[in-house]
Amino acid sequence: MWQEIGECFTALSNTADCRVIVLSGQGKNFTGGIDIQSLVQLASEADDLPDVARKARFHSNFIKYAQDTITSLEVCVKPVLSVVHSACVGAGVDLITAADMRYCTEDAWFSVREVDVGLAADVGTLQRLPKVVGNTSIARELCFTGRKFTAQEAKEIGLVSKVFPDKDTAMNTVMDIAVNIASKSPIAVQTTKINLVYSQSRPNQDGLEHIRLLNAVMNQGEDLPKSAIAQATKGPPPEFDNV
Ligand SMILES: CC/C=C\C=C\CC(=O)SCCNC(=O)CCNC(=O)[C@H](O)C(C)(C)COP(=O)(O)OP(=O)(O)OC[C@H]1O[C@@H](n2cnc3c(N)ncnc32)[C@H](O)[C@@H]1OP(=O)(O)O
């Protein structure tokens, strides 16, 4: 699954007729996080190596691979909307915090469970959760304790944008949001995502410089006049070529 997630988001990022991605889970839970047996197996494979440097390199390589998998959501230029139902544990929080938007059902619950399996979270939660919720005290409490928190609390701290009564309602509403985004200029939407991601950990001046250079090129495209004229004339929504 690690491999498929990375391949999937890389492929969708490069698939012209995909404009928006909705990520949801099948079955009883959104995700129970990393397969614990595979984690134990990995530790034992590292243990079999003859010396500490090689053990360290083995761990480092897998962590990098897993980090890149989660980061593939962020690197993907198409907006990723995630919909969580029931449990979202450990790697699930890493995954959704790399998405652009998060929604959940009333029965959803979350846990930054890594400390309880003896790990410091290493595939994104520690970097992204504090920024997503904008409150380092609550982010740290959740990371240090691994405690379960409800959909309601996730909404209160800003982890999710909205809580829906059930999965069908959540999916229908989030699909409407996705359709709305997909109707807009893909150049404008994707450049917006690229700049938001670039700017999230940099000074404003760097982000401004980045968008200035991007738009010096992108503003020469056909989507800007098409959209601007439709807005100004209250004309029908324009159609845009895929990127
Ligand atoms: C480089 C490192 C990269 C990433 C690291 C990520 C770290 C993490 O993800 S830490 C989190 C690890 N996950 C957990 O600790 C979750 C433990 N499981 C649970 O809390 C619950 O099982 C549940 C996910 C909330 C689901 O509960 P429920 O719906 O009640 O089902 P269960 O009966 O408990 O489980 C069914 C069945 O699945 C097995 N299982 C559940 N989660 C895992 C898992 N993460 N790994 C392996 N197996 C799991 C559970 O043991 C049950 O198995 P049976 O054989 O049916 O007993």
The ligand as an SDF file (V2000), in Angstrom:
LIG
                    3D

 57 59  0  0  0  0  0  0  0  0999 V2000
    8.4410    4.4750    8.9270 C   0  0  0  0  0  0  0  0  0  0  0  0
    7.2180    4.3520    9.7150 C   0  0  0  0  0  0  0  0  0  0  0  0
    6.0750    4.8160    8.9770 C   0  0  0  0  0  0  0  0  0  0  0  0
    4.8700    4.9790    9.5000 C   0  0  0  0  0  0  0  0  0  0  0  0
    4.5730    4.7610   10.8750 C   0  0  0  0  0  0  0  0  0  0  0  0
    3.3050    4.8610   11.3320 C   0  0  0  0  0  0  0  0  0  0  0  0
    3.0350    4.6160   12.7570 C   0  0  0  0  0  0  0  0  0  0  0  0
    1.6250    4.2110   13.0360 C   0  0  0  0  0  0  0  0  0  0  0  0
    0.7850    4.0890   12.1810 O   0  0  0  0  0  0  0  0  0  0  0  0
    1.3250    3.9770   14.6950 S   0  0  0  0  0  0  0  0  0  0  0  0
   -0.2710    3.2900   14.7060 C   0  0  0  0  0  0  0  0  0  0  0  0
   -0.2830    1.7890   14.5420 C   0  0  0  0  0  0  0  0  0  0  0  0
   -1.6290    1.3260   14.6240 N   0  0  0  0  0  0  0  0  0  0  0  0
   -2.2230    1.0090   15.7630 C   0  0  0  0  0  0  0  0  0  0  0  0
   -1.6530    1.0440   16.8300 O   0  0  0  0  0  0  0  0  0  0  0  0
   -3.6570    0.5890   15.6360 C   0  0  0  0  0  0  0  0  0  0  0  0
   -3.9760   -0.6010   16.4940 C   0  0  0  0  0  0  0  0  0  0  0  0
   -5.3360   -1.0250   16.2150 N   0  0  0  0  0  0  0  0  0  0  0  0
   -6.4190   -0.4010   16.7210 C   0  0  0  0  0  0  0  0  0  0  0  0
   -6.3690    0.5520   17.4610 O   0  0  0  0  0  0  0  0  0  0  0  0
   -7.7240   -0.9720   16.3110 C   0  0  0  0  0  0  0  0  0  0  0  0
   -7.5160   -2.2650   15.8130 O   0  0  0  0  0  0  0  0  0  0  0  0
   -8.4290   -0.1440   15.2190 C   0  0  0  0  0  0  0  0  0  0  0  0
   -7.4990    0.2030   14.0490 C   0  0  0  0  0  0  0  0  0  0  0  0
   -8.9630    1.1430   15.8530 C   0  0  0  0  0  0  0  0  0  0  0  0
   -9.6290   -0.9220   14.6340 C   0  0  0  0  0  0  0  0  0  0  0  0
  -10.4780   -1.3000   15.6740 O   0  0  0  0  0  0  0  0  0  0  0  0
  -11.7100   -2.2470   15.3510 P   0  0  0  0  0  0  0  0  0  0  0  0
  -12.4760   -1.7160   14.2260 O   0  0  0  0  0  0  0  0  0  0  0  0
  -12.4120   -2.4840   16.6350 O   0  0  0  0  0  0  0  0  0  0  0  0
  -11.0480   -3.6050   14.8290 O   0  0  0  0  0  0  0  0  0  0  0  0
  -10.1400   -4.6150   15.6240 P   0  0  0  0  0  0  0  0  0  0  0  0
  -10.9800   -5.7990   15.9740 O   0  0  0  0  0  0  0  0  0  0  0  0
   -9.3900   -3.9760   16.7180 O   0  0  0  0  0  0  0  0  0  0  0  0
   -9.0840   -5.0030   14.4900 O   0  0  0  0  0  0  0  0  0  0  0  0
   -9.4150   -5.9190   13.4330 C   0  0  0  0  0  0  0  0  0  0  0  0
   -8.1770   -6.7220   13.1100 C   0  0  0  0  0  0  0  0  0  0  0  0
   -7.2080   -5.8580   12.5130 O   0  0  0  0  0  0  0  0  0  0  0  0
   -5.9790   -5.9390   13.2500 C   0  0  0  0  0  0  0  0  0  0  0  0
   -5.3220   -4.6320   13.1970 N   0  0  0  0  0  0  0  0  0  0  0  0
   -5.8840   -3.4380   13.4420 C   0  0  0  0  0  0  0  0  0  0  0  0
   -4.9810   -2.4730   13.2570 N   0  0  0  0  0  0  0  0  0  0  0  0
   -3.8270   -3.0780   12.9050 C   0  0  0  0  0  0  0  0  0  0  0  0
   -2.5440   -2.5900   12.5720 C   0  0  0  0  0  0  0  0  0  0  0  0
   -2.2510   -1.2810   12.5940 N   0  0  0  0  0  0  0  0  0  0  0  0
   -1.6090   -3.4560   12.2370 N   0  0  0  0  0  0  0  0  0  0  0  0
   -1.8800   -4.7700   12.2110 C   0  0  0  0  0  0  0  0  0  0  0  0
   -3.0840   -5.3050   12.5040 N   0  0  0  0  0  0  0  0  0  0  0  0
   -4.0410   -4.4510   12.8470 C   0  0  0  0  0  0  0  0  0  0  0  0
   -6.4080   -6.2780   14.6520 C   0  0  0  0  0  0  0  0  0  0  0  0
   -5.3370   -6.8140   15.3680 O   0  0  0  0  0  0  0  0  0  0  0  0
   -7.5000   -7.3070   14.3560 C   0  0  0  0  0  0  0  0  0  0  0  0
   -6.8880   -8.5030   13.9870 O   0  0  0  0  0  0  0  0  0  0  0  0
   -7.5510   -9.9190   14.3830 P   0  0  0  0  0  0  0  0  0  0  0  0
   -6.6140  -10.9090   13.7840 O   0  0  0  0  0  0  0  0  0  0  0  0
   -8.9070   -9.9010   13.7710 O   0  0  0  0  0  0  0  0  0  0  0  0
   -7.5740   -9.9190   15.8760 O   0  0  0  0  0  0  0  0  0  0  0  0
  1  2  1  0
  2  3  1  0
  3  4  2  0
  4  5  1  0
  5  6  2  0
  6  7  1  0
  7  8  1  0
  8  9  2  0
  8 10  1  0
 10 11  1  0
 11 12  1  0
 12 13  1  0
 13 14  1  0
 14 15  2  0
 14 16  1  0
 16 17  1  0
 17 18  1  0
 18 19  1  0
 19 20  2  0
 19 21  1  0
 21 22  1  0
 21 23  1  0
 23 24  1  0
 23 25  1  0
 23 26  1  0
 26 27  1  0
 27 28  1  0
 28 29  2  0
 28 30  1  0
 28 31  1  0
 31 32  1  0
 32 33  2  0
 32 34  1  0
 32 35  1  0
 35 36  1  0
 36 37  1  0
 37 38  1  0
 37 52  1  0
 38 39  1  0
 39 40  1  0
 39 50  1  0
 40 41  1  0
 40 49  1  0
 41 42  2  0
 42 43  1  0
 43 44  1  0
 43 49  2  0
 44 45  1  0
 44 46  2  0
 46 47  1  0
 47 48  2  0
 48 49  1  0
 50 51  1  0
 50 52  1  0
 52 53  1  0
 53 54  1  0
 54 55  2  0
 54 56  1  0
 54 57  1  0
M  END
$$$$
